[in-house]
Amino acid sequence: MPESFSTAVLRETALALVAARRDARPISAVPSEWVPQTLAEAYRLQDAVMALEGPAGGWKVLAGGAGEPMCAPIPKSRYHASGASLDGAGLMIVLSEVEVAVKLGQTLAPKGSAYLPQDVAKAIDSVHPALEMCASSFDDAADAPHLLKMGDLQSNAAVIVGAPLAAPAGLDFAGLAIALNYNGTVVAETTEGASWGEIVAAVTWLANHAITRGLTLNAGDVIITGARLKHAASGRLEIAATLAGMETVRLTLA
């Protein structure tokens, strides 16, 4: 471990990130010693933040991307049902993302060998439409490096989870028609995204990755699988995301 990212500095950084979110006061200057130098250090910072935030309710992982996925655990306290109302300014929300989420029906505990896609497919109980609301713990002047944002739970602020469908729901996930609405107006649309096979592959990677960190994907965890649409979010908004074949997922930003 580099001396610049010692256990003491790791805790100091995690405390600063948690305080920024708690007090809605963005960090204006980033000491160089706070910055992870590797992805492994960024994941250690995530674990330090989670130790302060409380138990996980799920994860975020990018399905269908190039190369190895990246991920972050998400505190259980940040999950909300469709129809929730949140204080956008208090949570420092700056961005909406529309995602496909999966919910596990089985715990993927260490078992002596790596999980395979067929194991994980059987463990997925349901699929859901979801909104991820993203925030920045840093003001623009801080110019926070990417790996520090990774350590800040990949900028997650909240996850809004819509109604379930039994997995895999018979949907064409790669060509899923999606629209994001603000105050009744469509602000973004797409028909592109990760396929069901890519979603299962990403969750398989995540299950094995979590074990290397001494963590476990648990029954009931909700895993969001990457932004299909995104749009800046500020002020009072009625947000609705429609994903073909699923119920609309809604959020009020007060």
Protein Blocks (a to p, Z undefined) as FASTA:
>chain_A
ZZklcfklmmmmmmmmmmmmmnopacfbdcfklpcfbfklmmmmmmmmmmmnopcfbdcd
dehiahjdddddddfklpccehiacdfklnopabdcdddddddfbdcddehiacdfklmm
mmpmbdcddddddddfbdfklopafklmmmnonopabdcdddddddehlpafklcccddd
eehiafbdcfbdcdfklmmmmmmmmmmmmmmnopacdehiacdebjfbdcddedjddddd
ddehiacdddddZZ
